[in-house]
Amino acid sequence: MATKVLYQKPKSMIRPKIWNSAVEDAYRFQLAGYRDEKEYCSVSDDTEIERWAESGFIKKLQRKKDGYFYYFNKSRECADKDLFKIKIFEY
């Protein structure tokens, strides 16, 4: 029986003012119920996150709440009106 390594707690948090690819990744992780990629990798059985080859954005994530999957588009999904909801954590 393997035990998962607990993820490190963040030291600070910022809210983005403009969109970029890091904000898009954070949006997709937080939509699935995770803080960020570190938390997702520590609690998920997925060792590698599936990404779109064209854009590099996340393709699929397993939801934290019920284990179902979120499937994302190749293009941007985080609208400018949702930027204030996103949290970028620093370790």
N, C-alpha and C positions, 0 to 999 in steps of 0.2 A: 504494500500500500504506500504509494508516493504521497508526500505532503507538498503542498504548494508553498512557495516562498512568499511571505507577505510583502506587499509593495511598500515603498518608502512614502512617508507622508510629505506633502508639499510644504515648502517654507513660506511661499507667498502666492498670490493670485492677482492677475491683472485682467481687465476687460479690453478687448481689442477695439480700436477706433476705425480701422480699415480692414477690408477682407484680404486674405492671402491664403496660400495652400495649408499653412499650419492651422489657421482659423477653421478652414473647411474640415480638416481632420478632427479637430476638437469638437466641432459641431456634430459630426457623425458619431463619435464616441459618446458624447453626452446625450444624443438622441437615443442611443441604445442603452443608456443608464450607467455608463462608466465615466469616471473622472477624466481619464486619458488612456493612452496606449499602454502605459506601465500597469495600470490597474487591470485593463482588459487581458493583458498577457499573463498576469499573475493569477487571475481567477478562471480564465477560459482554458479549454483543452486545446484550442488552436495555438500552434506554435508560430505560425506565419499568417499574417493578415493578407487576405486577397485584395489586390489592387488592380485597377484598370491600367492596361499597358499604355493607352493613349495619353491619359491625363495624369496618372499616378495617384488618383484619388482612391479611397477605400471602396471596395466593391460590395463586401458583405460582412456583417457583424452579427454575432449572436446576442440577443437581448438578455440583459441581466435578470429582469423580472421573471420571465417565463420560459426562456430558452429558445423561443422562436427566433427566426432570422429577419434582419433588415437587409434589403437589397437596395443599393444606391445606384443612381445614374452615373454616366461617365462625366457629365458636366456638373457645374457648380449647383449646389442645393441650398446653401446658406444664403438667404436673401439679406440685403442690407438692413432691413427692418428687424432681423433676428440677431444682429451683431451684439446688442446689449445683453443678450441672454448667455452668451458664450463666456466661458472662463478658461484662461490660459494659466496653467499652474507651473511654478518654477520650483526646482528642487535644490 
